[in-house]
């Protein structure tokens, strides 16, 4: 077995004029700026030896994967393990500072930040993402793969690999729109993790870049 690289890419900006937490809801596609972010990510990978591309089944992830797959003349595989995390607040308008987290009607849902009680368990997210990561490693053995997913699953995977506690402050995630979290393998062993933002110049133009709605 040789050295393999798996890039885990967060999708680009989503068109979400109503500002809801869209989660796994269908119909949420990239904005025009998000499409440009996807193209920038593809350009950032142009000199790499990518032989495998897979994405979450959600539209925004599939769209983000398309220019990369086209660039390397590859199909976009669908991996359900890369999907956004389930969330009780899906379909609702929720953002820091809007009072949602102080509303007594939501307290029972918010009772356990460690598991967490309002959505899919961090452990479950980590395990499915880790399995997807290794499946991509096998598919691209000795070369490189790209997986397109979502902010919380990607950040949870990174913390899992780094052996850090999985619950965390969402405001401290290092996982910008269209960013790459890159895992370096020697055989089946992860020997390094990198991070880059090939669309940073476009993210700076996004009014929703620092929010976690839908992620």
Buried (B, 14 or more C-beta within 10 A) or exposed (E): EEEBBBBBBBBBBBBBEEEBBBBBBEEBBBBEBBBBBBBBBBBBBEEBEBBBBBBBBBBBBBBBBBBBBEBBEBEBBBBEBBBBBBBBBBEBEBBEEEEBBEEEEBEEBBEEEEBBEBBBBBEBBBBBBBEBBBBBBEBBBEBBBBBBBBBBBBBBBBBBBEEEEBEBEEEEBEBBBBBBBBBBBEEEEBEEBEEBBBBBEBBEEBEBBEBBBBB
